[in-house]
């Protein structure tokens, strides 16, 4: 299997859906994610052709789309308005020196956040689409997570970053205040608050307040759904009649429709295979008739599924693997790998049909993220090449409770080395030669690749670092200013410890073959992180001038992934 063949498979995701069942989708047939409108019969109409990935939302009740796009992957998002009747694209928020992120759409209005006041703090702004008038309703805060409006658009629920890592503050914001600047009330803080929604005068939110796992609750009231062995995401339809509950356990999502008034389960939604719909969360049509799902699984690069909420029937609008003629894609088995401190590391193991004894550990980014049952072309390429692939959720990962995602905070950062050691120790039991084991990771996963090579040089025979941090000190000094304080919640700010936890500090220990990949325009992990580790080690360095925190464009992925697979062919 070649990278060109695998990455030629299109992927789809759903950004919005209207009451006729038309889905505003993202498809990457052109090489990057562009907007496409899917009709209920699956026919597709391309809408955009930017040089970088984009996303969008319908304006409620209109045939116009708000488009968010950047330039060259720089993540300084701009907003434009696309008229679907004429195809005309006009600027809505055009300020290329700052970040302008779309958060919500209301009838005739757009809610977005921008750091244009000082380049660091974010303001929450409501923009009138036709009149162009703007009002700042929340000023000078940390990056905003989510926004939801009540039925009249008079009140907003807003999540912002809390003081501690992986915590939020949930705010209520009056959009039509009597006093200048808005009226803001803190509703809750000190826990995670996900997808808050108004339910009349009450608020439905998914939270881990007072528990290890995320459940669905009425704020300040009762639990509507909770599970000690899974995270639950509750999504209320706009008409308030149905609660869609997504249960996420062991990287697999299952869906059930509940009666919102009683909480009683109504219908279980059948998905094609074990996979996930939460990579891009489900979206509802304005009346609540339809939900559009972005579905992916180890054998499904990404499909759009239209869910009829009355019947519970889920209909795929795209079928990404219909034309695939290569070898079957591999599904994993789950294992728990014991670490020396008594922890057990969740890990998915992908086994090739004809293993050659080598192993590759693929490490996800974040760290506040999770490896789930989604399609990963890197994993499938490596398995097809004969490697046994381990995809762990090391400490710091979400999806396994509050205790696990907090287990690497600040001065516990290097405890993750216990997990890497445990994975290496488990290789003989998986039929692998521990002398032929490599690390592959992107972003925070790239940092872990470098960490393993520098701190455990006797264990790892090669590494592929994509957009990883080589020094936590220089990373925090040089990352985009609006991200620095946010990331210090996770990594801390003690320069002595940050240096001690940096691969660059122990660079003389790195002796395994190493490939370093980065985008020139990366605002999250500056390209200087790649250059300094490559210069210090003599590693092969691939820098893409048209990428940010990537690679995201197909041709660049083909180059990077192909070179990485070639490097590991010598294990």
SULDANOR-V254520 format. One record per backbone hydrogen bond with DSSP energy under -1.0 kcal/mol. CO is the residue of the C=O (numbers start at 1). NH is the residue of the N-H. E is the energy in kcal/mol with one decimal. If there is no record, write none. Layout:
# SULDANOR-V254520
co	nh	e
CO	NH	E
CO	NH	E
This chain:
# SULDANOR-V254520
co	nh	e
2	6	-2.2
3	7	-2.9
6	9	-1.3
11	28	-1.4
13	26	-2.9
16	24	-2.0
18	21	-1.8
22	18	-2.3
23	38	-2.9
24	15	-3.0
24	16	-1.6
25	36	-2.6
26	13	-1.5
27	34	-2.6
28	31	-1.7
31	554	-2.1
33	54	-2.0
34	27	-2.7
35	47	-2.8
35	48	-1.3
36	25	-3.1
37	45	-2.3
38	23	-2.7
39	42	-2.7
43	39	-2.8
45	37	-2.7
55	68	-3.1
57	66	-3.0
59	62	-2.3
63	84	-2.2
64	59	-2.7
65	82	-3.2
66	57	-1.9
67	80	-2.4
68	55	-1.9
69	78	-3.4
71	74	-1.4
75	77	-1.3
77	100	-1.1
78	69	-2.2
79	92	-2.7
79	93	-2.4
80	67	-3.2
81	90	-2.4
82	65	-2.6
83	87	-2.9
88	83	-2.7
90	81	-3.3
93	79	-2.1
95	98	-2.2
99	115	-1.3
101	113	-2.1
104	111	-2.9
106	109	-2.1
108	129	-2.3
109	106	-2.9
110	127	-3.1
111	103	-2.8
111	104	-1.9
112	125	-3.1
113	101	-2.1
114	123	-2.9
115	119	-2.7
122	141	-2.9
123	114	-2.0
124	137	-2.4
124	138	-1.3
125	112	-2.5
126	135	-2.0
127	110	-2.3
128	132	-1.7
133	128	-3.3
135	126	-2.6
138	124	-3.4
141	122	-3.4
143	161	-1.0
146	159	-2.1
148	157	-3.3
150	153	-1.3
154	175	-3.1
155	150	-1.9
156	173	-2.8
157	148	-2.0
158	171	-3.4
159	145	-3.0
160	169	-2.6
164	167	-1.1
167	162	-2.9
169	160	-2.1
170	187	-3.1
170	188	-1.4
171	158	-2.5
172	185	-2.3
173	156	-2.7
179	182	-1.4
183	174	-2.3
185	172	-2.7
188	170	-3.2
191	168	-3.2
194	206	-2.5
197	204	-2.8
199	202	-1.8
202	199	-3.3
203	219	-3.0
204	197	-2.3
205	217	-2.7
206	194	-3.5
207	215	-2.7
208	211	-2.0
212	402	-2.1
214	232	-2.4
215	207	-2.6
216	224	-2.7
216	225	-2.0
217	205	-2.5
218	221	-3.0
222	218	-2.7
225	216	-3.2
231	248	-3.1
233	246	-2.8
235	244	-3.3
237	240	-2.4
241	260	-2.0
242	237	-2.7
243	258	-2.6
244	235	-2.6
245	256	-1.9
246	233	-2.4
247	254	-2.1
248	231	-2.1
249	252	-1.6
251	373	-2.7
252	249	-2.3
254	247	-3.1
255	269	-2.0
256	245	-2.8
257	266	-3.7
257	267	-1.6
258	243	-2.4
259	263	-3.0
264	259	-2.8
267	257	-3.6
275	253	-3.0
276	296	-1.9
283	292	-2.7
285	288	-1.5
289	309	-2.1
290	285	-2.3
291	307	-3.5
292	283	-1.8
293	305	-2.5
295	303	-3.2
296	276	-2.7
297	300	-2.4
300	297	-1.7
303	295	-3.1
304	317	-3.3
304	318	-1.0
305	293	-3.2
306	315	-2.9
307	291	-2.1
308	312	-2.8
313	308	-2.6
315	306	-3.0
319	322	-1.4
321	324	-1.5
333	349	-3.0
335	347	-2.1
337	345	-3.3
339	342	-1.8
343	339	-3.4
345	337	-2.5
346	393	-2.7
347	335	-2.9
348	391	-3.0
349	333	-1.9
350	389	-2.4
357	433	-3.3
358	388	-2.2
359	438	-2.2
360	390	-2.5
361	440	-2.5
363	442	-1.1
367	369	-2.7
369	398	-2.2
372	374	-2.4
376	380	-2.2
377	381	-2.5
378	382	-2.5
379	383	-2.6
380	384	-2.3
381	385	-1.3
382	387	-2.0
383	386	-1.9
386	356	-2.0
388	360	-2.3
389	350	-3.0
390	362	-2.7
391	348	-2.2
394	397	-1.8
401	405	-1.9
402	406	-1.2
404	396	-2.1
404	407	-1.1
406	409	-1.4
409	412	-2.2
410	413	-1.9
412	415	-1.7
413	416	-1.4
414	417	-1.7
415	418	-1.6
416	420	-2.0
417	421	-2.4
418	422	-2.0
419	423	-2.4
420	424	-2.0
421	425	-2.6
422	426	-1.5
424	427	-1.3
427	430	-1.3
427	432	-2.4
428	431	-1.8
433	436	-2.5
436	359	-2.2
437	461	-3.4
438	361	-2.7
439	464	-2.0
440	363	-2.9
441	466	-2.6
442	445	-2.1
443	447	-1.9
444	448	-2.1
445	449	-1.8
446	450	-2.1
447	451	-2.6
448	452	-2.8
449	453	-2.2
450	454	-2.1
451	455	-2.8
452	456	-2.1
456	459	-2.1
456	460	-1.1
462	439	-1.9
463	515	-2.0
464	441	-2.2
465	517	-2.8
466	443	-3.0
470	504	-2.5
471	475	-2.3
472	476	-1.9
473	477	-1.7
474	478	-2.1
475	479	-2.1
480	483	-2.3
483	487	-2.4
484	488	-2.1
487	491	-2.4
488	492	-2.1
490	410	-2.4
494	498	-2.7
495	499	-2.1
496	500	-1.9
497	501	-1.9
499	502	-1.6
502	505	-1.2
503	506	-1.3
504	507	-1.3
506	509	-2.3
507	510	-1.4
513	463	-1.8
514	540	-1.7
515	465	-2.9
516	542	-3.0
517	467	-3.1
518	544	-2.5
519	522	-1.4
523	480	-2.1
526	529	-2.2
527	531	-2.1
528	532	-2.3
529	533	-1.2
530	534	-2.4
531	535	-2.4
532	536	-1.7
533	537	-1.6
534	538	-2.4
540	516	-2.8
542	518	-2.3
544	520	-2.6
544	547	-1.3
547	521	-2.7
548	550	-2.2
553	557	-2.4
554	558	-2.7
555	559	-1.7
556	560	-2.8
557	561	-3.0
558	562	-1.8
559	563	-2.0
560	564	-2.3
561	565	-2.7
562	566	-2.0
563	567	-2.3
564	568	-2.0
567	570	-1.2
568	571	-1.7
